[in-house]
């Protein structure tokens, strides 16, 4: 794994040595496998990140003695990726929280449902966020949305599904020069946690659904986040995987193993040494992959223990579960 990869937990430990945000980052990662590999870095704009991408290589030539070569330069373009603002408020009855004896830990345990919901919404935007919803950031699917017509189309594989039960598998090479998550310049990475009832020993007055009032605690969670694909060659989408036709021995339907091998070969030759690779798929696809391990028909697939967790690996690349990837995708054409 390249040393340059910085995860959300790495940043949290640096920013909050007291462990408050670090604890939240740990909860996020434990319920979101994507965050275990995803590289993060601070954007260079208050609202996101501007980056220069190379769209073409310079011309080179063989030279004869006494003859020169023409000047050339690479083609580049600037893009701006914006961050979205994901927020939630948690409210807890003061007496309920105080009964536990450790109010802060009890509040955090109760707030885990909010953290899980934010995690799921983040993953949904990571896959399907698009420009039609300016409050979100642009995800992978809109960037790899066609089998032809765009440079990124070269990295979209067609698994052959034509029905309404399609899904996708992504292979991503996370890294500071390839694909990474961003947060606005000057702000903290990950979810910021604000106790809006701090300084109020008797809590603050909250209102229930019927208009009744009670004393309680209110917490504000905010996650300003985005995605930058600086080099489109480091993402491969296997599209049109019809989940209705998958089998545990690949006897019919999409040949997942063959498609995943093809995806690996589409990455630049230095991807394995310079980025942190991971496959992203939903639970249905990973279930079939794990069943193929048990069926002993696929030797590239293994179950390994990494950091105390059992991880499904394909050719040494972790296969991360991301249930935000739908099994009802439209056919990519």
Secondary structure as UniProt FT lines:
FT   TURN            3..4
FT   HELIX           8..15
FT   TURN            17..18
FT   HELIX           20..30
FT   HELIX           33..36
FT   STRAND          40..42
FT   TURN            46..47
FT   STRAND          48..56
FT   TURN            65..66
FT   STRAND          75..82
FT   STRAND          84..93
FT   HELIX           94..99
FT   HELIX           103..128
FT   TURN            131..132
FT   TURN            134..135
FT   HELIX           140..143
FT   HELIX           151..155
FT   STRAND          156..158
FT   STRAND          166..174
FT   TURN            176..177
FT   STRAND          179..183
FT   TURN            185..186
FT   STRAND          191..195
FT   TURN            196..199
FT   TURN            201..202
FT   STRAND          204..207
FT   TURN            209..210
FT   STRAND          213..229
FT   HELIX           232..234
FT   STRAND          235..242
FT   HELIX           243..245
FT   TURN            248..249
FT   HELIX           256..266
FT   TURN            269..270
FT   HELIX           271..274
FT   STRAND          276..281
FT   HELIX           283..294
FT   TURN            295..296
FT   STRAND          301..306
FT   TURN            307..308
FT   STRAND          309..314
FT   TURN            315..316
FT   STRAND          317..321
FT   TURN            323..324
//
